[in-house]
Amino acid sequence: MLRIVILLLLIAQSVCCYAQINPANITIARDSFGVPHIYGHTDAEAAYGLAYAHCEDDFKSIQQNLLAAKGMLGEVLGKEGVLFDFGLQFFGIDTLVDNNYERLISADFKKVLEGYIQGVNDFAAAHPDQVLLPKALPFKPTDMVKGSTLTLTLFAGAGMALKSIKDNHIELLHQPNEIGSNSLAIAPSRTDDGKTWLLVNSHQPIEGRFAWYEAHIKSDEGWDVIGGLFPGGTTIFLGSNQKLGWAHTTNYHTFGDIYKLKHKGNKYRYDGKWKTFQTKKAHLKLKLGKLKIGITKKIRTCEYGPVFQTKHGWYAIRYPGAMDLRATEQWFRMNKANNFREFENALKMEAIPLFNIMYADVDGTIFYQSGCQVPLRDSTLNWNLPITANTSNYKWNSLVPYNQKPSLLNPSCGYLFSCNQTQYSVSGKECSWNGSFIGIQQFNYNRGERFGEMLAAVKDKFTWTDFLNVKFDKSYSQKGSYARNFKAAFQLDEHKYTDIADAIKKLKQWNWTGDTENKDAALAMIMQERLQKKWKVPFAFLMIKKEPLHEDELADALRYTKKFMLKKYGTLDVKLGDVQRLIRGNVSFPASGMREVSRAADPKLFDKTKGIWRITNGDGYIQVNKYSHSGVEINSVNAYGASSHPDSKHYTDQMELFSKEQFKTMTFNWDEILKNAEKIYHP
């Protein structure tokens, strides 16, 4: 009882500063798959309903993301969490938001943030047994902004920068990661039904703090959108409203810079002079078992930015993502856009630090932009990392302007696609974008190559079957980056490597496709997993590294694979779907796809005894949409289900659809939603 009283008192502290939401004004209608359709008279009420519904399904993940925003995640998750707590203070995001929230966040969006956070706090008050860290309450609207800014800063290269410095491999900074994505838009001139088609297909972890959650948000103020968001998200990040839709894929420009400093004591060299570092202390808490240990870290800052100290040098990091707190407001404006002009006006906020944007609408418009905050760098200077010049010439203060970012509007080829590949190959060859800037992504790899090959092969109108075949393709290109860097694997001489001659023959007969029934793909998958583990890099890096994989390391990986398979399965002849599974709780389905194919499946060894891999990343939330003046048709699926609670039927109820590459139909029709709802209630 005392715990509940304390929680209520803490939460009451948060309600004095802004107008309160009456939950009776909000309706949540759960459809047959448990997906929440949320209605409020105002945007703020709808945001409250979103928060409450999402808390019902995954309060734990929402809290974890908000605890990171308060610098308290280490008290719950230990070492994993304290890294986020440190990042918040290292990049100065806590100070950035506290100093600029009132000035830079618009009044109407503040109401949305306030409504959302009241929903979270009210849920916490009603469910004190689910609260992870009572002293963290009440959560505040600024916590929402701090959390999103921290996450996006880390996504936009800063996290990889810290890792590459720590590992002393700054040359690997620009490697692609496993958080890829696919998107595709086809104009009405190229579709057999004359409608505009859009694929929304982001790749993320399929469970946890950064997994996609599906929701429908509706208000009388013009907010009406269906799509995906992360736990703690106040708005839809990708999806569709009744006029238009958009997808995101990750891009890999050089979003920031790393500077190796000359230093002595508390001074560093800059423009030929010794300057004194600014210093502050980060106060952190780390959970170790049942103990919580206080840690104090000194953070130094120089002209370029915060300084990361290692035994092999001191490095300053400068990333624009840590300088802008308006990203979630830009998404909100994108949610409420009614046409391309309004959508582009939202993009011109230029507040989201990364992500390609794929767009389609009811007017037949298709559009691609490589959205980014990339420094506008002096082309006469050497920007190879790390920068060692230590002069003000390398301290950029402006970004590549909107009109210089890679973009294509209604290309004559009639289609656009983005699978994290270079911006020079997002349509037919005759429709390429031709601009440039320092730090632009250059590399390409399998998913983009396969999309390009398959789309170019369609010479007339696309059928819906063509569209889905591109999305669910499970193959590696026979003439792309995979073929180049893995070439030696398929040229191994079984007479030279007699101990693995049978494995070599099996690999050579593989058709480079990851169907569940394929009895050669499991061998290839395990071999590739072994190589990835050896290199300690995302698998995509093995396809773009300058030097192809060598014969000896490929033979060693195949030797390991043969030994493993014979020990676990007694044979090399095993179906991929028997080895690679989509698993949650006691539900398990064969999983098709492989790493970096369009049907992306990123597995992790789950049952070492049986040799079973479980999909953890890759394809997750998917929309396949059609747009015309007669309406918007949305079909979607998520890898697991709407709920994170094992006792809910919606914990696993989309898994079969997902495994069979099928979809459920979504609708904006509120009367139909209420008529067919599984449950209707007020928060």
C-alpha positions in Angstrom: 0.0 0.0 0.0 2.8 2.4 0.9 4.4 1.7 -2.5 1.2 2.7 -4.3 0.8 5.9 -2.2 4.4 6.9 -3.0 3.9 6.3 -6.7 0.7 8.4 -6.7 2.5 11.2 -4.9 5.4 11.1 -7.4 3.1 11.1 -10.4 1.0 13.9 -9.0 4.1 16.1 -9.2 3.9 15.8 -13.0 0.3 16.9 -13.5 0.6 20.5 -12.3 2.3 22.0 -15.3 -0.1 21.1 -18.2 -3.7 20.5 -19.0 -5.0 17.1 -17.9 -6.5 14.5 -20.3 -9.8 12.9 -19.4 -9.5 9.2 -20.3 -13.3 9.1 -20.8 -12.8 11.1 -24.0 -10.6 8.3 -25.4 -11.6 5.1 -27.1 -9.4 2.1 -27.7 -10.7 -0.6 -30.0 -8.7 -3.8 -30.2 -9.1 -5.7 -33.5 -9.0 -9.5 -33.8 -5.2 -9.4 -33.7 -5.1 -7.2 -30.7 -3.8 -4.2 -32.6 -5.1 -1.0 -30.9 -7.1 1.5 -32.9 -7.1 4.7 -30.7 -9.5 7.6 -31.0 -9.4 10.9 -29.2 -11.1 14.2 -29.9 -7.7 16.0 -29.8 -4.3 14.9 -30.9 -3.2 15.0 -27.2 -6.0 12.7 -26.2 -5.1 10.3 -29.0 -1.5 10.4 -27.8 -2.6 9.5 -24.3 -4.5 6.6 -25.7 -1.5 5.4 -27.7 0.6 5.5 -24.6 -1.9 3.6 -22.5 -2.5 0.9 -25.1 1.2 0.4 -25.7 1.9 0.3 -22.0 -0.8 -2.5 -21.7 1.2 -4.5 -24.3 4.8 -3.6 -23.5 5.2 -1.3 -20.4 8.6 -2.9 -19.7 10.2 -1.7 -23.0 8.6 1.7 -22.8 10.0 2.2 -19.3 13.5 1.1 -20.4 13.6 3.6 -23.1 12.4 6.4 -20.7 14.9 5.3 -18.1 17.7 5.7 -20.6 16.3 9.3 -21.2 16.7 9.9 -17.4 20.2 8.3 -17.2 18.8 5.5 -15.0 18.9 2.5 -17.3 22.0 1.1 -15.7 20.1 0.6 -12.4 17.8 -1.8 -14.2 19.9 -3.4 -17.0 23.4 -3.2 -15.6 26.2 -2.8 -18.0 24.0 -2.7 -21.1 21.9 0.1 -19.7 24.7 2.2 -18.2 26.2 2.6 -21.7 23.0 4.5 -22.7 23.2 6.5 -19.5 26.7 7.5 -20.3 25.8 8.4 -23.9 23.1 10.7 -22.8 25.6 12.8 -20.8 28.6 12.3 -23.0 26.8 13.8 -26.0 25.2 16.5 -23.8 21.7 15.5 -24.9 20.2 16.0 -21.5 21.5 19.6 -21.5 20.5 20.2 -25.1 16.9 19.3 -24.4 16.6 21.0 -21.0 17.9 24.3 -22.5 16.0 24.2 -25.8 12.7 22.4 -25.3 10.5 25.4 -24.6 12.0 27.4 -27.5 12.2 24.8 -30.2 9.3 22.4 -29.7 6.0 23.8 -31.1 3.1 24.4 -28.8 0.8 21.9 -30.5 3.4 19.1 -30.3 4.1 19.9 -26.7 0.5 19.0 -26.0 1.0 15.7 -27.8 4.0 14.9 -25.7 2.2 16.0 -22.5 -0.8 13.8 -23.4 1.5 10.8 -24.1 3.5 11.1 -20.9 0.3 11.5 -18.8 -0.9 8.2 -20.3 2.4 6.5 -19.3 2.3 8.0 -15.8 -1.4 7.1 -15.3 -0.7 3.5 -16.4 2.2 3.4 -13.9 -0.1 4.6 -11.1 -2.7 1.9 -12.0 -0.1 -0.9 -12.2 2.6 -0.2 -9.6 3.6 -3.9 -9.6 4.9 -3.3 -13.2 7.1 -0.3 -12.4 10.8 -1.1 -12.8 12.2 1.9 -10.9 9.7 3.8 -8.7 12.1 6.7 -8.1 12.2 7.5 -11.8 8.6 8.6 -11.7 7.1 10.8 -12.8 8.2 10.8 -16.4 8.2 14.1 -18.1 7.6 15.3 -21.7 11.3 16.2 -21.9 12.2 12.6 -21.2 10.4 11.6 -24.4 12.5 14.1 -26.4 15.8 13.1 -24.7 15.1 9.4 -25.4 14.4 9.9 -29.1 17.3 12.2 -29.5 19.7 9.8 -27.8 18.5 6.8 -29.9 18.7 8.7 -33.2 22.1 10.1 -32.4 23.4 6.6 -31.8 21.6 5.3 -34.9 23.1 8.1 -37.0 26.7 6.9 -36.7 27.7 8.1 -33.2 27.2 4.7 -31.6 29.4 3.1 -34.3 31.9 5.9 -33.8 32.3 5.1 -30.1 32.6 1.4 -30.8 35.2 1.9 -33.6 37.3 4.1 -31.4 37.1 1.7 -28.5 38.0 -1.3 -30.8 40.8 0.8 -32.4 39.2 0.1 -35.8 38.1 3.5 -37.0 38.4 2.2 -40.6 35.3 0.0 -39.9 33.2 3.0 -38.9 31.1 3.0 -42.1 30.3 -0.7 -42.2 26.6 -1.5 -42.6 24.9 -3.1 -39.7 22.1 -5.7 -39.4 19.5 -3.0 -38.9 18.7 -2.6 -42.6 15.4 -2.3 -44.4 13.6 -2.6 -47.8 11.2 -0.2 -49.4 9.7 0.0 -52.9 7.3 2.4 -54.6 5.7 1.8 -58.1 3.9 4.5 -60.0 0.4 3.9 -61.5 1.9 4.0 -65.0 3.7 0.8 -64.2 1.0 -1.2 -62.2 -1.6 -3.4 -63.8 -4.4 -1.9 -61.7 -3.4 1.7 -62.2 -2.8 2.3 -58.5 0.3 3.4 -56.6 2.0 0.7 -54.7 4.2 1.0 -51.6 6.3 -1.5 -49.6 7.1 -0.6 -46.0 9.6 -3.2 -44.7 12.0 -2.1 -42.0 14.5 -4.6 -40.4 14.9 -4.3 -36.7 15.2 -6.6 -33.7 11.8 -8.4 -33.6 11.5 -8.2 -29.9 12.5 -5.7 -27.2 13.1 -1.9 -26.9 13.6 -1.4 -30.7 11.0 -3.8 -32.1 8.1 -2.5 -34.2 4.7 -2.0 -32.6 1.7 -1.5 -34.8 -1.1 1.0 -33.9 -3.8 3.1 -35.5 -4.0 6.7 -34.2 -7.1 8.8 -34.9 -8.2 12.3 -33.7 -10.7 15.0 -34.8 -7.7 17.3 -35.4 -6.7 15.4 -38.5 -4.3 12.7 -37.1 -5.4 9.4 -38.7 -2.5 7.0 -39.4 -1.7 3.3 -39.3 1.9 2.1 -38.9 4.8 1.1 -36.8 6.6 2.8 -33.9 9.1 1.8 -31.2 8.3 1.5 -27.5 8.0 5.1 -26.1 7.3 6.6 -29.6 4.8 9.3 -29.5 3.9 9.1 -33.2 4.0 6.7 -36.1 7.5 6.4 -37.6 6.5 4.6 -40.8 3.2 3.7 -42.3 0.2 5.3 -44.0 -2.6 7.8 -43.5 -5.6 8.1 -45.8 -3.8 10.1 -48.4 -0.2 8.9 -48.5 2.4 6.5 -47.0 6.1 6.3 -46.4 8.8 3.9 -45.5 12.3 4.3 -44.1 15.5 2.5 -44.7 18.9 3.2 -43.1 21.5 5.1 -45.0 25.2 5.1 -44.3 26.6 8.5 -45.1 29.4 9.8 -43.0 27.1 11.6 -40.6 29.9 13.0 -38.4 33.6 13.1 -37.8 36.2 11.7 -35.5 39.3 13.8 -34.5 42.4 12.4 -33.0 43.7 15.0 -30.6 47.2 16.1 -29.5 46.9 16.6 -25.8 48.9 16.9 -22.6 47.4 17.1 -19.2 44.1 18.9 -19.4 45.0 20.8 -22.6 44.8 20.0 -26.3 46.3 21.5 -29.5 44.0 23.6 -31.6 44.9 26.2 -34.3 48.5 26.1 -33.2 47.7 26.8 -29.5 47.2 24.8 -26.4 43.6 25.1 -25.1 42.0 23.8 -21.9 39.4 21.1 -22.1 36.0 21.9 -20.6 35.1 19.2 -18.1 32.0 17.8 -16.3 31.2 14.7 -14.4 28.8 12.0 -15.4 27.2 10.4 -12.3 26.1 6.9 -13.1 24.7 3.9 -11.3 25.4 0.3 -12.3 23.4 -2.7 -11.2 25.6 -5.7 -10.3 23.5 -8.5 -9.1 21.6 -7.1 -6.1 24.0 -4.2 -5.7 23.9 -0.8 -7.3 27.3 0.8 -7.6 27.9 4.5 -8.1 30.3 5.5 -10.9 31.7 8.9 -11.7 33.2 9.5 -15.2 34.9 12.7 -16.2 33.8 14.0 -19.6 36.1 16.4 -21.4 34.8 18.6 -24.2 36.9 20.4 -26.8 36.1 22.7 -29.8 34.9 19.8 -31.9 32.8 18.1 -29.2 33.0 15.5 -26.5 36.2 13.6 -26.1 36.4 9.8 -25.8 39.6 8.6 -24.0 41.3 5.3 -24.8 44.7 3.8 -24.3 45.5 4.3 -27.9 44.5 8.0 -28.0 42.0 10.7 -27.2 39.3 11.3 -29.9 36.7 14.1 -30.2 33.4 13.2 -31.8 31.2 15.7 -33.7 27.8 14.5 -34.9 24.8 16.8 -35.9 22.3 14.3 -34.5 23.3 15.3 -31.0 22.5 19.0 -31.8 18.9 18.7 -32.8 15.9 17.7 -30.7 13.0 18.1 -33.2 13.0 14.7 -34.9 9.8 13.4 -33.4 8.0 16.6 -34.2 9.0 16.1 -37.9 7.5 12.6 -37.8 4.3 14.1 -36.3 4.1 16.6 -39.2 4.7 13.7 -41.7 1.9 11.8 -40.0 -0.6 14.6 -40.6 0.4 15.6 -44.2 -2.4 15.4 -46.7 -0.4 15.6 -49.9 3.1 15.7 -51.2 3.5 19.4 -50.7 2.7 19.1 -47.0 4.8 16.0 -46.6 7.8 17.7 -48.2 7.3 20.7 -46.0 7.7 18.3 -43.0 10.8 16.9 -44.6 12.2 20.4 -44.9 12.4 20.6 -41.1 15.5 18.4 -41.7 15.4 17.4 -38.1 15.7 13.6 -38.5 19.4 12.8 -38.7 19.3 9.8 -41.0 17.0 7.4 -43.0 16.1 7.2 -46.6 12.4 8.1 -47.3 10.2 6.2 -49.7 6.9 7.9 -50.5 3.7 7.1 -52.4 0.2 8.8 -52.4 -3.3 8.7 -53.8 -2.4 11.2 -56.5 0.1 8.8 -58.1 3.2 10.5 -56.8 6.3 8.5 -55.9 9.3 10.0 -54.3 12.6 9.0 -52.8 15.0 11.1 -50.7 18.1 10.1 -48.7 17.1 12.1 -45.7 20.1 13.0 -43.5 22.0 15.5 -41.4 25.4 15.4 -43.0 28.1 18.1 -42.4 28.7 20.5 -45.3 32.5 19.9 -45.5 35.2 22.0 -47.3 36.0 20.0 -50.4 39.6 21.2 -50.4 40.4 19.4 -47.1 41.2 15.8 -46.3 38.3 14.2 -44.4 39.8 10.8 -44.0 39.1 9.5 -40.5 40.5 10.1 -37.9 41.2 13.7 -38.7 44.5 14.7 -37.2 44.9 18.3 -38.4 43.5 19.8 -35.1 42.5 23.1 -36.7 39.3 25.1 -36.9 39.1 24.4 -40.6 37.7 21.0 -39.8 35.0 22.4 -37.4 32.0 22.4 -39.7 28.9 24.4 -38.5 26.4 23.8 -41.4 24.8 20.8 -43.1 24.3 19.6 -46.6 21.2 21.6 -47.7 17.8 20.1 -48.6 18.2 20.6 -52.4 21.6 18.8 -52.5 20.4 15.6 -50.8 19.8 12.6 -53.1 16.2 12.6 -54.3 14.0 11.5 -57.2 10.5 12.6 -57.9 8.3 10.6 -60.3 11.1 9.1 -62.3 10.3 8.1 -65.9 11.3 4.5 -65.0 8.1 4.3 -62.9 9.6 2.8 -59.7 11.9 3.5 -56.8 13.5 1.2 -54.4 15.8 1.4 -51.3 17.4 -1.5 -49.5 20.3 0.5 -47.8 22.2 0.6 -51.1 24.0 3.6 -52.6 21.8 6.5 -53.6 23.1 6.2 -57.2 21.0 3.1 -57.8 17.4 3.5 -56.6 15.6 3.3 -59.9 16.3 2.1 -63.4 19.7 2.9 -64.8 18.4 5.8 -67.0 16.8 7.4 -63.9 19.8 7.7 -61.6 20.5 10.7 -59.4 23.8 12.4 -60.3 24.7 14.7 -57.4 27.3 14.3 -54.7 28.7 15.6 -51.4 31.6 14.7 -49.2 30.7 11.7 -47.1 28.0 10.3 -49.4 27.4 6.5 -49.2 29.0 4.6 -52.1 28.6 0.9 -51.4 26.0 -1.5 -52.5 25.2 -5.1 -51.5 22.8 -7.9 -52.1 19.3 -6.7 -51.3 19.7 -3.6 -53.4 21.3 -5.6 -56.2 18.5 -8.2 -56.2 15.7 -5.6 -56.1 17.4 -3.8 -59.0 17.8 -7.0 -61.0 14.2 -8.2 -60.5 12.6 -4.8 -61.1 14.6 -4.2 -64.3 13.5 -7.6 -65.6 9.8 -6.4 -65.7 9.5 -4.6 -69.0 5.8 -3.8 -69.0 3.3 -3.5 -66.2 4.0 -4.9 -62.8 1.5 -7.5 -61.4 0.9 -7.8 -57.6 2.7 -11.2 -57.8 5.7 -9.4 -59.3 5.6 -6.9 -56.4 5.5 -9.7 -53.7 8.1 -11.8 -55.4 10.6 -8.9 -55.2 9.8 -8.4 -51.5 10.0 -12.1 -50.6 13.0 -12.9 -52.7 15.4 -15.2 -50.8 18.3 -15.3 -53.1 21.8 -13.9 -53.4 22.7 -12.2 -56.7 24.9 -14.4 -59.0 26.7 -11.3 -60.2 26.9 -9.0 -57.3 28.8 -8.3 -54.1 28.0 -11.7 -52.6 29.3 -13.5 -55.7 32.5 -11.4 -55.7 33.4 -11.8 -52.0 32.4 -15.4 -51.5 33.6 -16.6 -54.9 36.4 -18.7 -53.5 33.9 -20.7 -51.5 32.3 -22.0 -54.6 35.7 -22.8 -56.2 37.1 -24.9 -53.4 38.8 -28.0 -54.8 37.4 -31.2 -53.2 40.6 -33.0 -54.3 42.7 -30.5 -52.3 40.4 -30.5 -49.2 39.5 -34.2 -49.1 38.3 -34.1 -45.5 35.4 -31.7 -46.6 34.9 -32.9 -50.1 31.3 -33.8 -49.5 30.6 -30.4 -48.0 32.3 -28.7 -50.9 30.1 -30.6 -53.4 27.0 -29.7 -51.5 27.9 -26.1 -51.3 28.5 -26.0 -55.1 25.1 -27.5 -55.8 23.3 -24.9 -53.7 21.1 -22.6 -55.7 21.9 -19.6 -53.5 18.4 -19.4 -52.2 17.0 -19.7 -48.6 13.7 -21.5 -48.9 12.6 -23.5 -45.9 12.7 -26.8 -47.9 16.2 -26.2 -49.3 18.5 -29.0 -48.1 21.7 -27.1 -49.1 20.9 -23.7 -47.6 21.5 -24.8 -44.0 25.1 -25.7 -44.8 25.6 -22.2 -46.4 23.9 -20.4 -43.5 26.0 -22.1 -40.8 29.2 -21.5 -42.8 28.3 -17.8 -43.1 27.5 -17.6 -39.4 31.0 -19.0 -38.6 32.6 -16.4 -40.9 30.7 -13.5 -39.3 31.7 -14.7 -35.9 35.3 -14.9 -36.9 35.4 -11.4 -38.3 33.2 -9.9 -35.5 31.3 -7.7 -38.0 27.8 -7.6 -39.4 27.4 -10.1 -42.2 26.8 -7.3 -44.8 30.4 -6.1 -44.2 31.7 -9.4 -45.6 30.0 -8.5 -48.9 31.5 -5.0 -49.2 35.0 -5.4 -47.7 37.6 -4.6 -50.3 39.4 -7.9 -50.2 37.3 -11.0 -51.0 37.2 -13.8 -48.4 40.3 -16.1 -48.8 40.2 -19.8 -49.7 41.8 -20.9 -46.4 39.3 -19.1 -44.2 36.4 -20.4 -46.2 37.7 -24.0 -46.0 38.1 -23.6 -42.3 34.5 -22.3 -41.9 33.2 -25.2 -44.0 35.2 -27.7 -42.0 33.6 -26.3 -38.8 30.2 -26.4 -40.4 30.5 -30.1 -41.4 31.6 -31.1 -38.0 28.8 -29.1 -36.4 26.1 -30.6 -38.7 27.2 -34.2 -38.3 27.3 -33.8 -34.6 23.9 -32.1 -34.3 21.9 -33.6 -37.1 23.9 -36.7 -38.2 23.9 -35.5 -41.8 24.6 -32.6 -44.1 21.3 -33.1 -45.8 18.9 -31.1 -43.6 16.2 -28.6 -44.5 16.9 -24.9 -43.7 13.5 -24.7 -42.0 14.5 -27.5 -39.6 17.5 -25.5 -38.5 16.3 -21.9 -38.7 13.1 -21.1 -36.9 10.8 -18.3 -35.9 10.3 -19.0 -32.2 8.4 -17.3 -29.4 7.4 -19.1 -26.2 6.3 -22.6 -27.2 5.4 -21.7 -30.8 7.8 -22.4 -33.6 7.6 -22.1 -37.3 10.2 -22.8 -40.1 11.9 -19.6 -41.1 12.8 -18.8 -44.7 15.3 -16.3 -45.8 19.0 -15.6 -44.9 21.2 -12.7 -43.9 21.1 -9.9 -46.4 18.6 -11.4 -48.8 15.3 -9.5 -49.4 13.4 -11.9 -47.1 15.9 -10.9 -44.4 16.4 -13.4 -41.6 19.2 -12.8 -39.0 19.4 -15.8 -36.8 21.1 -16.5 -33.5 22.0 -20.0 -32.1 19.1 -20.7 -29.7 19.3 -24.4 -28.8 23.0 -25.5 -28.8 22.1 -29.1 -28.0 19.8 -29.5 -31.0 21.5 -27.0 -33.2 18.5 -24.7 -33.7 18.8 -21.1 -34.8 16.2 -18.5 -33.8 15.4 -15.5 -35.9 16.1 -12.3 -33.8 16.5 -9.6 -36.5 15.4 -8.9 -40.0 11.9 -8.9 -41.4 9.5 -7.7 -38.8 6.7 -5.2 -39.4 5.6 -5.1 -43.0 3.0 -3.1 -44.9 2.1 -3.7 -48.6 -0.2 -0.8 -49.7 -2.1 0.5 -52.7 -3.2 4.1 -53.1 -5.8 5.6 -55.4 -8.5 8.2 -55.3 -10.9 5.4 -54.4 -9.1 4.9 -51.1 -6.0 3.3 -49.4 -5.6 -0.5 -49.1 -3.3 -1.5 -46.3 -2.2 -5.1 -45.6 0.2 -5.6 -42.8 1.9 -8.3 -40.6 4.3 -8.3 -37.7 6.7 -11.1 -36.8 5.1 -12.1 -33.5 1.9 -10.2 -32.4 0.7 -7.1 -30.7 1.4 -8.2 -27.1 4.7 -8.9 -25.3 2.9 -10.9 -22.6 3.2 -14.7 -22.9 -0.3 -15.2 -21.5 -1.9 -13.2 -24.2 -3.2 -14.9 -27.4 -1.8 -11.9 -29.2 1.8 -12.9 -28.1 2.2 -15.2 -31.1 -1.0 -14.9 -33.3 0.7 -13.3 -36.3 3.5 -15.8 -36.5 1.8 -18.2 -38.9 0.8 -15.4 -41.2 4.3 -14.0 -41.1 5.9 -17.4 -41.8 3.6 -18.1 -44.8 4.2 -14.6 -46.2 0.6 -13.6 -45.7 -1.0 -10.4 -44.4 -4.0 -9.2 -42.4 -6.2 -6.3 -43.7 -6.2 -3.0 -41.9 -8.8 -0.3 -42.3 -9.4 3.4 -41.5 -13.2 2.9 -41.4 -14.1 3.6 -37.8 -17.6 2.1 -38.0 -16.1 -1.1 -39.3 -13.4 -1.1 -36.7 -16.0 -0.8 -33.9 -18.3 -3.4 -35.5 -15.5 -6.0 -35.6 -13.5 -5.1 -32.5 -12.6 -7.8 -30.1 -12.7 -5.2 -27.2 -13.7 -1.6 -26.9 -12.9 0.4 -23.8 -11.6 3.7 -22.3 -8.1 3.8 -20.7 
